[in-house]
Amino acid sequence: MSNLGYDLSNPDDSINNSKETRLSTQYLLAKRYRIIREIGTGGFSKTYLAQDLGSVEHSRCLIKQLQTQFSGKAAWQESVKR
């Protein structure tokens, strides 16, 4: 199992800028979110069902992974405007 200190609030702190990365089952993101399974893929992102280990109930949540062409700082700033 991987343990990655990935900052979801920082667009420059990407998992892998050189190629697409598929988050695998049981992957631990930001030392908090355990990936359960991939739900779907669209033109903008991949969506995963995850478990929030930082919440009291360990509730389920969705994780969106931006496609490489949308993961840069300019794309991040543009999406925040919307």
Secondary structure, 3 states (H helix, E strand, C coil): CCEECCCCCCCCCCCCCCCCCCCCCCCEECCCEEEEEEEEECCCEEEEEEEECCCCCCCEEEEEEECHHHCCHHHHHHHHHC
